[in-house]
Amino acid sequence: MPVPANGSCCSRIRATSEATGTPLAGMRVDLFGWNPGGWWVAAGAQYTDASGYYGFGWLRAGTYSVKFRDEGGLHLEEWYADQ
């Protein structure tokens, strides 16, 4: 997920079930940024709210990926766009 130079990208995003489209509340969302050295680096974490929304605010320009994790174990761990 590329972020433009102005950093406006990820202030309010909704996590939903791939199977049903239902919003996912309480999911951990881990943000990873691509390091110039050639690997992913942890860049932050949030939890989805009751309506499935999460956000990371202003980010530096770059390439990011997010991983969704249900710490309650109901849903499988999933990377955004299966990456």
Secondary structure, DSSP 8 states (H G I E B T S, - for coil): -EE-TT--SBSSEE-B-TTT--B--S-EEEEEEEETTTEEEEEEEEE--TTSEE--BS--SEEEEEEEE-TTSSS--EEGGG-
